């Protein structure tokens, strides 16, 4: 049986258990740093994925993440962070994890071996041609995830396969393949290490770039955040101050009038118009602050 590179013992660390603690920590940190390099090498594929995803999401599609184990949990993490950061509707960021909710808290390794279940669980959420399905598998060959990509393609959804081994089936079977070639793990087969780190970086990069293209950012300010707690309410005030130059009292008053929607408050303050007029401007410009201001 061929051994995947992510499963192959690292040739440089065959006596890892004999390292001093200082050396052990250094080795683990140094190896993790290679994750970013692997993502950088996949930049062209990530760019293609962003450009293919945006039109479908503009048409009302969902971001759907599918994976097993660490990969599935990373997909879930990316999905749940989109609402507070970018006000992306939770119903349009769906995560499907092999083994269901129980797999969030403990490993249910056998769940990933059921290809039919992967297809069935993807079909259960009725994928459409406007949906963007992101399929994650470090090995690239997880049956559950491969079943889901087959079902997603049959439904006409955009499929993006992210794997960590060359010629990973998930990357080849998806419409757009993103290869994060992280190689041997310091602890052989433990893809929660740099393979998982690379997936996290790639997901952050993909979803953040998508949200910028969807006008969720003005300059480099996340002006579409959802202030669901005191920390985020204070952040909304600071963002409004930074974008407009307003004093804290003025920014806070504008936000209160605009139901703490930073985009609206910015347009209100800079154009000296009412919240209703600001919303009209935003609606007429695909929710772009820059276009609403006429910049």
Helices and strands as residue ranges (DSSP letters): G 5-7, G 16-18, H 21-32, H 34-41, H 43-58, E 63-67, H 69-86, G 90-92, E 93-97, G 100-104, G 109-113, H 115-123, E 132-137, H 143-154, E 158-163, H 169-173, E 176-179, H 194-213, H 230-244, H 248-257, H 262-271, H 275-284, H 289-293
